[in-house]
Amino acid sequence: MAKAVQKITLSASRDIPFNRLVLSQSNVRRLKAGVSVEDLAEDIARRGLLQSLNVRPVLDAEGAETGQFEIPAGGRRFRALERLVKQKRLSKTAPIPCIVRDPETEVSAAEDSLAENVQRVSLHPLDQFRAFKALRDQGAGEEEIAARFFVPPAVVKQRLRLASVSEKLLGIYAEDGMTLEQLMAFTVTSDGARQEQVWEALQQPYNKEPYLIRRQLTESAVRASDRRSRFVGLDAYEAAGGVLLRDLFEEDGGGWLQDVALLDRLATEKLAAEAEKIAAEGWKWIEVAVDFRYGHAQHLPRLDGVVVELTPDEQVTFDALTAEQVKLESEYEGADELRDEVDARLGEIEEALAAFDSRPVRYEPTEIARAGVFVSIDADGHLAADRGYVRSEDEPKQVGSEDLQEGETGGADETAFATPAQRTVITIGGDQPEDDGDDDTIKPLPERLVSELTAHRTLALRDAVANNPQVALTALLHKLCLDTFQHSAPGACLEASVRHVFFPAQAVDLKDSPSAKAVADRHEAWKAELPKDHALWDWLAALDDGRRAALLAHCVSFGVNALYEKGDRYGGPGVSAHGVQQRIAQADRLARAVHLDMVEAGWRPTVDNYLGRVTKPRILEAVREAKGDQALQLIDHLKKAEMAKEAERLLDGTGWLPDPLRLADSANMSDTPAESAEELPAFLADGEGHDSLTDEAEPPAIAAE
């Protein structure tokens, strides 16, 4: 006969006056956690008590009930009720819903307290997201929802953003198919279709890290820190209908601008409007571009203008700001940390004083009429207007007596200026970087890419030579001795004329490199010191040996040419293939002499400057060299675009360099390469054919004087 199932008897519930309740010492909760007692009291005042207290009768020494009840489970609720009583918002005798446990039960009060807390299951995050969304749909604002549940408004914004992710992905998250961190990464965009597309693309790769999700969702967007974004302004971009992607869960630096075409149009339009204002000054031409190539104006002479002096009012303001800055700095000189208001004020003063340093320059009207302006955006997102450049065709022409008409007077040394009254010619444009196709075999590096890489190296080498006068002198003497005693052929590394060597092929980041900035800063510093032509000789003669050597090193450095270019094998006017080899060999010797390290010079592999320009085998080769074979498992299954981006992350900080940027083995170098070595450098001779980025012939790498 089957044994009857024993029925369960639940504890009875009853209302007990508050003043007959006391806390039990058996309550296991000792530490504060979760919603504070103050917030819970406010919630009870608004909503009432949602959960009864668990109580037991207090017995006297004989085991009889005293009429008091202790609370082993529900202590926080009791304290919240107690707070309301003290605030006289709840009566001392108010009936409190309680579950009364039998004092004879075998289960202890401490066990009841522990069970209530341990067996409590927190709400699934997705349920909370959807509950917040339901409240918002009912008309509650984010601030109101935050106040109701005692959380910061930012938390509500985050939860609502999570609830807006694609329903398909929310379903996957609900089934534990993705982590909360991955779900958070998808909130960067509100495009559900794009979210699902990225998730599908991540099913094959091994790596599904949140950062990779964010990267793929924003790969076609532009960061808010981009110079174009800062120039246009986020408000103007959004007012024009642009979409701004934000990450509410991590620092996003202001977000990403999704509509790049719109951003480029707004930037160009704003630059064009600024160019129209500048045209009113009377310039002959204005070139407008978001970004100009490095050295774009190096071959153009510049007008000598006069810096406009401060007005009396400006001088008073300048002196007052300087005095205030000195006073604040002296007062807080020994302080470990500045007060926020003092730090903010010093920042305002520095910004105001910096504005005084950028004084406008005044030019003669007749000179303005033959010169032009380059209008672009600087690295900080501000308008950059470089005035006063003169093209060769606009240089003043010498007028001889035979050119004078009857009745005119003049001499052969008179100068005629062409100052036609015409509208300023404004040209808008800019260079766009070229891209490379995908391939599955290791071929020679594209010639244009090698030219770009060696342009980086040439610039870094110039900077290093300029900082090593002894090597600069040796290089100069070496070249002069070759010319004088050995009749060296064309193709030397050092153009001792000295002619400036320009870069026909260059990456878009060249002019922002540390080497470029160092060279430019040093050049401007020397230029500011040099007197005009008639006083230059005496000024140079008065220099001490150290400064004379430093100036010589700087001048010599501009003749450094470590560029690769396609050599002429048929005796044409350009440098021969043998000459290119000789140049690279001498450049390596020079680089070793100045201890050039391209990693220390600031170069690192990125998608734009290398990884996106070579084939997949080249990318894998780079990662293998830097990180080992195991790292290849992270990227070898990816498409080329994703592989290049992931390789950039893996190579960051490793110090890896492509062949054209490495120092050659000194044991294999000699002053005079063998005549039989008419082959291309090693980094171009590791495959078949020539993988060029363009079918057009490259221009010579050495510019005319």
Secondary structure, DSSP 8 states (H G I E B T S, - for coil): -----------EEEEEEGGGEEE-TT----S--SS-HHHHHHHHHHH---S-EEEEEEE-TTS-EEEEEEEEE-HHHHHHHHHHHHTTSS-TT-EEEEEE--TT-SS-HHHHHHHHHHS-----HHHHHHHHHHHHHTT--HHHHHHHHT--HHHHHHHHHHHTS-HHHHHHHHTTSS-HHHHHHHTT---HHHHHHHHHHTSSSS---HHHHHHHHTTTSEETTSHHHHHH-HHHHHHTT--EE--SSS--TT-EES-HHHHHHHHHHHHHHHHHHHHTT--SEEEE-SS--TTTTTTS-B---EE----HHHHHHHHHHHHHHHHHHHHTTT-SS--HHHHHHHHHHHHHHHHHHS--EE--HHHHTT-EEEEEE-TTS-EEEEEEE--GGGS-EEE-GGGS-TT----TTEEE--------EEEE-----------SS-----HHHHHHHHHHHHHHHHHHHHT-HHHHHHHHHHHHHIIIII---S--SB-TTT-----SS--TTGGGSHHHHHHHHHHHHHHHH---HHHHHHHHHTS-HHHHHHHHHHHHHTTB--------TT--SS--HHHHHHHHHHHHHHHHHTT--TTTTT----TTTTGGGS-HHHHHHHHHHHH-GGGGGGTTTS-HHHHHHHHHHHHTTS----GGGS---GGG--SS--TT--S--GGG-SSSS---S-SS----SS---
